[in-house]
Amino acid sequence: MEREMGRRIGAAGAVLQSLYRTVVTKRELSQKAKLSVYRAIFVPTLTYGHEGWVMTERTRSRIQAAEMGFLRRVAGVSLRDKVRSSVIREGLGVEPLLLRVERSQLRWFGHLVRMPPGRLPREVFQARPAGKRPRGRPRTRWRDYISSLARERPGIPQSELVDVAREKKVWGSLLELLPPRPDHG
């Protein structure tokens, strides 16, 4: 999974590089047009398949760095200017990409919980593979990651998670109320 996330970040970097001279630094284009390119090309390239990712701090940092690399260039701000990421996002009117990813992952969990029995995604989610794990620290399973994300962000304990996610309207309104994470840069 780490390799796939690395590929997505690399692909987004390639998109930024290919659009750099033609879109990002063009003074003739408005910020609104550049942000449309950001939303239509850069974000989908970076986040393709993100619903199944297990986000580590390292991954969060890399995604935020890729996102801010694009947004800083659109805003015409360099790292040397020491402008916080939250200030740049606020000025451009863009919500944090990590918030969008977390919302989407929790939304996918809600879909899985509400799927009727027999649907393949639900069966895969509920499967308990047999066999031994390799030595060392076990990798975080997706369901454990989602459980900790739900406990940390909307504050839902693991014992109530499935019951809350089954209520589509309640679950959706909880996800819309998720606050952004505190900004570290």
N, C-alpha and C positions, 0 to 999 in steps of 0.2 A: 504494500500500500504506500509506503514511504517513497518508493521509486515512482509510482504513478503520480503522486503529488509533486515530486520533483520534475517530472515530465510536464505537468500542467503549468508549473511556474516557469519552466524553460520556454514552453510554447508562448506563454503570455509575454515573456521577455522578448521573444522573437517578433511578436506582433508589435510591441512597443518600438523595437528597433526598426522594423519595416515602415511604421507609420511616423517615425520621428521627424524626418525632414518634410514629408508630404502633408502631415496633419498637425502634429503636436506643436511644432515650432513655427508654423505658418501664422504670421501676424494678420493675414487677411481673413482668417477664420475666427469666428467668435468663440468664446468659452463654451457657449451653449452647443455649438456644433462639435467642438472637441469632446464635450461630455457625452454627446450622443454617440460618438465613435467609441468612447470609453464603455458606455452601457451596452452598446450593440455588438462590439467585437472583443474588447479586452476582457470584460468581466465574464462572459460566457466561456471564453478560451481558458481563463484561469480557473474557473469553478466547475468545469464539466465533470459530472459524476461525483460531486462533493457530498451528496446525501449519504454515501456509504463510508466517508472518511472518518477516521479516528484522529481528532486534532490534538497534537501535542503542543507544548509551548514553542518548540522549535518550528513546527509547521505554521502556527499562528504568526510567529514573528516573520517567517519568510513570505507568507501571503500578505501581511501588512506592508512589508518592505516593497513587494512588487506593486501593490496597489498605490502606495504613496509615491513610488518612483514615477508613475504615470501622472498622478494628481499634482505633484509638485511641479512637474514640467508644464502641465496645463495652466497652473496658477502663476507660472513664471517665478517660482521661488526655489532657491537651492538650499541644500543642507546647511551651508555656511550662514544663511540668513537666520537660522535658529528659530524658525516658526513651527509651533506645535502642529502635529497632524490634525488634531481636533479643530484648530483654527482654520487650517486649509480646507478641511471637509466642510466646515460651517460656511466658509466664504463661497465655496462652490455649490453648496446645497446638496451634498452627497452623504448618504448614510454609510457608516463603516461597513466594509465588505465582510468582515468577520461576523458582524451582527446578522447580516443577510444570510450567511452560510449557516450559522447556528439556528436561526429561525427555520430555514429550509430543512435542516436535518431533523429538527423536532417535528416539523410538519409531516415529513416522510414517516417518522415513527407513528404519528397519529393515523396516517393512512394504513400502515401495516397492522396496527391494532384493530382498526375497523374493517379490514378486509374479510370477506367471507372465507370460511374454511375451504381448503382445496386450491386456492390461488397460490401460484408458485412463489411469489415474493414472501408471502406469509409463511409458507412451509419452510423456506430457507431461513427466515428469521427465527422460527421456532425450533429448527433442527438442533440436535445435540450430537455432533459428530463423535464417533468412537475413536479410540486410539490414544497414543501417548503424545504428549507435547515434548518438544526438545528441552534440553537442560537450560537452566538460566531463568531469568525473570520472564514470566509469560507475557505475551503481547496483550494489550488491552483489547477486550472484545468490544464490538460495536454496541451491543446492548448495555454493557457496563459503562461505556463512554456516555451514551445517551442518558442513562440513569443518573450519572454524576452531573451531566450538563443540566438536566431538568431540576435536580436538587439545588445546584449552584445558581442558576439563572432565574427561572420563575419561582423557585423555592418549593417544589413539589417533592415530598418524600417518596422513596422508592415503593413503599407499600401502597401508595395511592396513585402511582403514575399511570398504570394501565386503565384504572377506572376513570381518571380525569381525561385521558386521551380518547377514551371511547365517546365522550361528549363532544361532538364536533364543534359546536358553537362556543362552548366554554374553552376548549383547547385553542381554537383560532383566536379568540379574544386575548387569551393569556400570551400567545406568541406575538400579537401586535403590541402588547404592552412591555415587551422585553426592552430594558434600557441598554444602551451601548456599554461596553466594558470601559473601565477607566483607561484613559489614554496614557501611554508611557513614552510617547515621543513627539 
